[in-house]
Amino acid sequence: MKDFSIADLAKIIKAHERRATSDERRFLTGVSTDSRTTKAGDCFFAIGGENFDGHDYVFDAFDKGAVCAVVGKDLDAKQSTGKALLKVDDCLEALGDFAGEYRRQAGFKVVAITGSVGKTTTRQIAYHLLSRHFRVFQSPKNFNNNIGLPLTLLGAEPDDQVVVAELGSNYPGEIAYLTRIALPDIAVVTNVHPAHLAGFGNLQTIIREKLSISKGLSPDGVLIINIDLVKWLNNHQSPITNYQTITFGKSNSADYQARNITSDGLTSRFTIDNTEVYLPLPGPGNVENALAAWAVCSRFGLTADDFALAAKTLSAVPMRAELLQIAAMTVLNDCYNANPASMRNALDILANLRQAGNLAQNRRIVFICGDMAELGQQAERLHAELGDSIAQAKVQLLITVGKFAKITAKAAKRSAKGDLQIKCFEDTLSACNKLQNFIKNYDIILVKGSRTAKLEMVVEKLKELPTCDCRPPNRE
């Protein structure tokens, strides 16, 4: 991070009360919201959460070497003696104000990515490709909220040329706030699907929320959207008419289109600008993620040959359609999060594996399915629809975790025409304790659910299961 004096920080965040003003000529070299990871030279922002209050850890941060702290309440006078404290009305808002000013003063370009599905993978692909040609900084993990985005921007170094960031949202207005901090030069909407319906209510509200990313675009900025959104824009008042809009997708009318798409279940091949691209990531969803990243990279001058050369060295994002070989089992670890669209995409990967025959031949298809969270009043219906999709994918063993996933199991049982074995569990720990009774070597296993299910525990348990000498059955 570029160095800032404490005095300059106080002006930016409009601190209305200061202590230890003699220290205000000192410089801070980083920011922290977690005293456990605070480093010497950091400014500590005392942000509160549901289960903690950052003000309880201010002096721990000073012990780690923090040079100042931004606080929203009075602290113990004795402990505060000699400490540089900047008091504000709202520490979280102050963090956003500081990040926004840092972004305005910095020379880097910002790519901001949002969408119901695929934003993290699109970010990783764009970062992987751009970093071969530029000095690029990206969001650590999925830092995409009103804490994570500011930390992303403030984590960029003065000589970085591009920052690739994620913008997430659980309720209306979040992205409009975040995009005005990020001030993106390029904004991307990967797609829009039913997700976080508890906060949004309906798909139309989600679409408006995602498209509000354009509100922070610079005057010469570019909005890159999935071609599937164009029909909605044509039927509604568009919030993006002041900016250049570029589309990507599989439709012939998309500005950035993939042609000649083939897949063996584990990888895909397609052409862009008459150049063949090998994508070592599974599933049709990753083709669209790659197209979104290609649209971004082309704005920075990369050619189709540049894209193809870098794409073939891509690796999967952990817990997002990540293929693992555990003993003789093949595990699709997609347990970071889940909504109806990402569930369908994961099942499509399983279907492609079965159809390709190079992996699924004579092997059992297993789905360990957790609840999809934050779907509001539509939760039961959408979980029932997932059951229909599971039956269509010809899953042979369905293990569910959670009360809504049990609805999925019932729907799958009704829809299944073939042999579908079902086991339901109330929680993940109970499922883990019984896995050895149901899982066999050579199974192909999809593990997917929302974060609340914590299905990464299942993946770790699979690694502990004893191996056996069983072989896949012979073809009849």
Summary of the structure (lengths in Angstrom):
residues: 476
radius of gyration: 24.3
end to end distance: 63.5
largest distance: 83.6
contacts: 1707
relative contact order: 0.08
helix: 39%
strand: 21%
